[in-house]
Each structure stands twice: as structure tokens, then as C-alpha cells.
């Protein structure tokens, strides 16, 4: 009796549709897309297919604000304000820029000349 050779087909992941439309995204796909529980997905229908796209709640160009380091600084400022602490107050833009330049060790006048301000 001849044996039938089985060809391997590319691995296709499948998942059952459960009650209330719940599906499980296979772990290897979640790993590839760095998906975690609670992440949002945009659901769309394209050419008769369901397409799931990871959603970014925070636009990429604003992600810096939500970094742990920045949020720690935000908490520091909130705590200082809550205790009535105030930072240095400047009487306008020019004194403020000069204070920043002095703190950074930068010649503000030289920068202004180069910028033709």
C-alpha cells in the first residue's frame, strides 16, 4: 500500500468565536505585537475581513509626556504646588529666557544675534 505524502501548509492560526463575540488572540501574535491585557484594538471590516489594529491611546508624538520619568516630575510639581511652594517668577519672556540661558551656561545675546531676533 502506497503512503500518501502530506504537504505542510503554512501555519494559520485560528481561534473560535465564543459567546458575546469573544475571541482569543494567539500568544505568538500577542508577543509579536507587544499586546497586553487591557490594550485597545481598533476593529474594522475591510474587503469582508475583520481587521484588528492595535490602538495607541496616546499619540506617538506625545508619548514622552507619559514616560515614568516625566510623570515623576509632574508629581513633584503637583506636590510642591499643593504645599504652596512656588518656583521663580519672571516679569516677562525676556527675563525668563535669560534665566534659562544663565542656568544652562549659554550666551543668550549671541544666540539672538545668530537667530536675527
QUINOR-V995069 format. One record per residue. RES is the residue in one letter. SS is DSSP state (helix for helix, strand for strand, loop for the rest). PSI is psi as a letter, one per 20 degrees, with the letter a starting at -180 (none if undefined). Layout:
RES_SS_PSI / RES_SS_PSI
This chain:
X_loop_p / X_loop_q / X_loop_q / X_loop_p / X_loop_p / X_loop_p / X_loop_q / X_loop_p / X_loop_q / X_loop_q / X_loop_p / X_loop_p / X_loop_p / X_loop_q / X_loop_q / X_loop_q / X_loop_p / X_loop_a / X_helix_q / X_helix_k / X_helix_j / X_loop_p / X_loop_q / X_loop_p / X_loop_p / X_loop_q / X_helix_g / X_helix_h / X_helix_g / X_helix_h / X_helix_g / X_helix_h / X_loop_j / X_loop_l / X_loop_p / X_loop_r / X_loop_p / X_loop_i / X_loop_q / X_loop_q / X_strand_p / X_strand_p / X_strand_p / X_strand_r / X_strand_p / X_strand_p / X_loop_l / X_loop_j / X_strand_q / X_strand_p / X_strand_p / X_strand_p / X_strand_p / X_strand_p / X_loop_p / X_loop_o / X_loop_h / X_loop_p / X_loop_q / X_helix_h / X_helix_i / X_helix_j / X_helix_h / X_helix_h / X_helix_h / X_helix_j / X_loop_q / X_helix_g / X_helix_g / X_helix_g / X_helix_h / X_helix_g / X_helix_h / X_helix_g / X_helix_h / X_helix_g / X_helix_g / X_helix_g / X_helix_g / X_helix_g / X_helix_h / X_helix_h / X_loop_j / X_loop_j / X_loop_p / X_loop_q / X_loop_a / X_loop_p / X_loop_p / X_loop_q / X_loop_j / X_loop_a / X_helix_g / X_helix_g / X_helix_h / X_helix_g / X_helix_h / X_helix_g / X_helix_g / X_helix_g / X_helix_g / X_helix_g / X_helix_h / X_helix_i / X_loop_k / X_loop_q / X_loop_o / X_helix_g / X_helix_g / X_helix_h / X_helix_g / X_helix_h / X_helix_g / X_helix_h / X_helix_i / X_loop_l / X_loop_none
